[in-house]
Amino acid sequence: MTISNLCVVITFGVNLILSKKGVTVSFYNSRTKGVDSKFIQQIINVTKPFKLKSLFLHNELQIESLKFLIQKSGNYLENFGITDNISQQILHLIVKYCSKIKYLGPVLSYNESVNILLSLVENITQNLNYLTINDRGTSILLQNLGQILPFKLEYLNLGLSAKTSDLEVFLKNSQNTFIKKLLIKNNKKEESQDIFPYIKEYIMKKKRVKYLAILETCNGKSEDLFSQKDKVKEFQLYDIQVSNYDDLFINVYDFINEID
């Protein structure tokens, strides 16, 4: 690739690190389909061996171009996320070719994609360390996610809009997993819904996390657990530090820039 091409690619969100061993690629696609398809082709045409380290998608790309890219270097992929509801074909490609993912997220869970998403998590359990899932009200996700998580996670961020009974199932099934940083963003459908008893029973008493952040919204109003001082003190008795949700939240682009 020429220097001019390299600069254009970086402008649109692709970081390329050149070395004697080859090229390390981190790809963050924009919202312009035609532009991104051309960039993928440029990456594919690089003559040096390259490693696709990060892939974050904001919209649909041409499946064939993306398929070739993942087939060629998906075995090196460590960081992957989708910010929109993108076709199941892409998730199937990731499941088939990418087993070394350490950072998965954000990913959205819809009824039509939840099963393949669960398959992906199970497929990468051995390497998975960071996970962000935004659930769109599917009971299937919470009922089946807990039992396939690894024994230890550095970071788990759950965006929920589900029944409290489904959350209880998840917390029960994930009791063997220690989570250093647990974030829950809960969209309550009714004011009467209270997840705290389940958090207390399965998280607090069992000391399963080191840092905890919970942000709940209902009827347009938000409440952060960090602002409830009595509960914060109660967690401290179990050596659990309650943090502000925004402070504990990991911005994916900042994270990737740090490790790159």
C-alpha positions in Angstrom: 0.0 0.0 0.0 1.2 3.5 -0.7 1.6 6.1 2.0 -1.4 8.1 0.6 -3.6 5.0 0.7 -2.4 4.3 4.3 -3.4 7.8 5.4 -6.8 7.6 3.9 -7.5 4.3 5.6 -6.5 5.6 9.0 -8.8 8.6 8.5 -11.8 6.2 8.2 -10.9 4.1 11.2 -8.3 1.5 10.2 -5.1 1.2 12.1 -2.2 -0.5 10.3 1.0 -1.4 12.1 3.8 -2.4 9.7 6.7 -4.5 10.9 9.2 -7.0 9.4 6.8 -9.8 10.3 3.9 -8.3 8.4 0.9 -6.1 9.0 -1.4 -5.9 12.1 -4.8 -4.5 11.1 -7.5 -3.0 13.4 -10.7 -2.3 11.3 -13.5 0.0 12.5 -16.0 0.4 9.6 -17.8 3.6 9.0 -21.4 4.1 7.9 -20.5 4.4 4.3 -20.8 0.9 2.7 -19.0 1.6 -0.6 -16.0 3.2 1.1 -15.6 0.4 3.6 -15.8 -2.3 0.9 -12.9 -0.6 -1.0 -10.9 -0.4 2.2 -11.4 -4.1 2.9 -10.2 -4.9 -0.7 -7.1 -2.7 0.0 -6.3 -4.7 3.1 -6.8 -8.0 1.3 -4.4 -6.8 -1.4 -1.6 -6.2 1.0 1.2 -8.4 -0.1 2.8 -8.9 3.3 1.3 -11.4 5.7 -1.2 -9.6 7.9 -3.1 -10.3 11.2 -6.7 -9.0 11.5 -6.6 -8.1 15.2 -9.7 -6.0 15.6 -13.0 -5.8 13.7 -15.8 -3.5 14.7 -18.8 -3.1 12.4 -21.4 -0.3 12.3 -23.3 -1.5 9.3 -23.6 -4.2 6.6 -20.7 -4.8 4.4 -20.5 -7.0 1.3 -20.6 -10.5 2.7 -18.2 -11.9 0.1 -15.5 -9.3 0.8 -15.9 -9.7 4.5 -15.9 -13.5 4.2 -12.6 -13.5 2.3 -11.1 -11.2 4.9 -12.1 -13.3 7.8 -11.1 -16.6 6.1 -7.7 -15.1 5.4 -6.9 -13.8 8.8 -9.8 -14.5 11.2 -7.7 -16.9 13.2 -5.8 -13.8 14.6 -8.9 -11.9 15.5 -8.9 -10.9 19.2 -11.4 -8.0 19.4 -14.9 -8.0 17.7 -18.1 -6.0 18.0 -21.2 -5.0 16.1 -23.1 -1.9 17.0 -26.2 -2.6 14.9 -28.4 -5.6 14.1 -26.2 -7.0 11.4 -27.0 -10.2 9.5 -26.6 -13.6 11.0 -24.2 -14.5 8.1 -21.5 -12.4 9.7 -22.0 -14.0 13.1 -21.8 -17.5 11.5 -18.5 -16.4 9.8 -17.1 -15.3 13.2 -18.1 -18.6 14.8 -16.6 -20.6 12.0 -13.2 -18.8 11.6 -12.5 -16.8 14.8 -11.9 -18.9 18.0 -9.4 -16.6 19.7 -11.6 -13.6 20.5 -10.7 -12.0 23.9 -12.9 -8.9 23.6 -16.5 -9.4 22.4 -18.7 -6.4 22.3 -20.8 -4.6 21.8 -23.1 -7.2 20.4 -26.9 -7.0 20.2 -29.1 -9.9 21.1 -32.4 -10.2 19.2 -34.7 -13.2 18.9 -33.4 -14.1 15.5 -29.7 -13.9 16.5 -29.6 -15.0 20.1 -28.8 -18.7 19.3 -25.8 -18.0 17.1 -24.6 -15.4 19.6 -24.7 -18.0 22.3 -22.8 -20.3 20.0 -20.1 -17.7 19.5 -19.7 -17.1 23.3 -19.4 -20.8 23.9 -16.9 -21.2 21.0 -14.5 -18.5 22.5 -14.9 -19.3 26.2 -11.3 -20.4 26.5 -10.0 -16.9 25.5 -12.9 -14.6 26.3 -12.0 -11.9 28.9 -14.2 -8.9 28.0 -17.9 -9.2 27.1 -20.5 -6.6 26.4 -24.0 -7.7 25.4 -27.1 -5.5 24.9 -30.2 -7.7 25.2 -33.4 -6.7 23.4 -35.8 -8.4 25.7 -35.1 -12.0 24.8 -35.5 -14.5 27.7 -33.3 -17.0 25.8 -30.1 -15.1 26.3 -30.2 -14.7 30.1 -31.5 -18.3 30.5 -28.6 -19.7 28.6 -25.6 -17.3 29.0 -24.5 -18.0 32.6 -23.6 -21.6 32.2 -21.3 -21.0 29.2 -19.2 -18.2 30.6 -15.6 -18.8 31.5 -14.5 -19.2 35.1 -13.1 -15.7 35.2 -13.9 -12.5 33.3 -12.1 -9.2 33.5 -15.2 -7.3 32.4 -18.9 -8.1 31.8 -21.3 -5.4 30.7 -25.0 -6.4 30.4 -27.6 -4.1 28.9 -30.9 -5.5 29.9 -34.6 -5.1 29.2 -35.9 -8.4 30.7 -37.9 -10.0 33.4 -36.3 -10.1 36.9 -36.9 -13.9 36.9 -34.6 -14.2 33.8 -31.9 -12.2 35.5 -32.2 -14.5 38.5 -31.7 -17.5 36.2 -28.5 -15.9 34.8 -27.1 -15.1 38.2 -27.7 -18.7 39.4 -26.2 -20.2 36.3 -23.1 -18.0 36.4 -22.1 -18.6 40.0 -18.9 -20.4 39.0 -17.7 -17.2 37.2 -15.7 -14.5 39.0 -16.1 -11.1 37.3 -13.6 -8.4 38.2 -15.8 -5.6 36.8 -19.6 -6.2 36.4 -21.8 -3.5 34.8 -25.6 -3.8 34.5 -27.7 -1.3 32.7 -31.3 -2.3 33.4 -34.3 -0.8 31.6 -37.1 -1.5 34.0 -40.5 -1.9 32.4 -42.2 -1.3 35.8 -41.2 0.7 38.8 -41.9 -2.2 41.0 -39.3 -4.4 39.4 -36.4 -4.7 41.8 -33.2 -6.6 40.9 -31.4 -5.8 44.1 -32.5 -8.9 46.1 -31.0 -11.1 43.4 -27.8 -9.0 43.2 -27.5 -9.3 47.0 -28.1 -13.0 47.0 -25.9 -14.1 44.1 -23.3 -11.4 43.8 -22.8 -9.7 47.2 -23.0 -12.7 49.5 -20.9 -14.9 47.3 -18.3 -12.1 46.6 -18.3 -12.9 42.9 -17.2 -9.4 41.7 -14.6 -6.8 42.7 -16.1 -3.8 41.1 -19.9 -3.3 40.5 -21.9 -0.7 38.6 -25.6 -0.7 38.1 -27.6 1.9 36.2 -31.4 1.5 36.1 -33.9 3.5 34.0 -37.6 3.6 34.2 -40.0 6.0 32.5 -37.2 8.2 31.4 -35.6 8.5 34.8 -32.2 7.0 35.7 -30.7 5.9 39.0 -27.2 4.8 39.6 -26.5 2.4 42.4 -23.4 4.5 43.2 -25.8 7.3 44.5 -27.5 4.9 47.0 -25.0 5.3 49.9 -26.5 2.8 52.2 -26.3 0.0 49.6 -22.8 1.1 48.7 -21.7 0.7 52.3 -23.4 -2.7 52.4 -21.4 -3.9 49.4 -18.2 -2.6 51.0 -18.7 -5.1 53.9 -18.2 -7.8 51.3 -15.1 -6.2 49.8 -17.1 -5.1 46.7 -16.5 -1.6 45.4 -19.5 0.1 43.8 -18.6 2.5 41.1 -20.3 5.1 39.0 -21.6 3.3 35.8 -19.9 5.8 33.4 -16.6 5.5 35.3 -16.5 1.7 35.0 -17.7 1.7 31.4 -15.0 0.8 28.8 -15.1 2.6 25.5 -14.1 0.1 22.9 -12.1 2.5 20.8 -10.1 3.7 23.7 -9.5 0.1 24.8 -8.2 -0.9 21.3 -6.0 2.1 20.9 -4.4 1.3 24.3 -3.6 -2.3 23.4 -2.5 -1.4 19.8 
